């Protein structure tokens, strides 16, 4: 499934994307990890900072361009 989404986003030439699943958040093409705790994760995106709030937040997969966050996600917000 991830291969199809990555290929689709590559063909559409999207700068970034964010997918929300049941207790998971998938972020593609983030620039930097600013803050990390079990209740708050802040990511630097191309045009804004992405704020993820919740309980028991952990990064289960991470590479240069994407990461997968697991936990009880209660709020996702943006900060310029």
C-alpha positions, 0 to 999 in steps of 0.5 A: 500500500505504501508503495502505491501512495509513494508512487502516486505522490511522486507522480503528482509531485506533491511537496509533502503529505500527511495520512491519518490512520487509526492511532497512526499518523504518517508524514512524508517529506518533513524537514526536521524533528523539532520536539519529541515527547510522549504527549507532543511531537513538533515537525518542521514542514516546508511551509509550517510546523506540524504539531501532533498532540496526544498520549503515548506518542512514539515514532515507530518508523523513521527515515530521511523523508518520512515517519510513522507516529503511533499513539492516541492522537488527540489533535493535529495542528499547524503553526507558521 
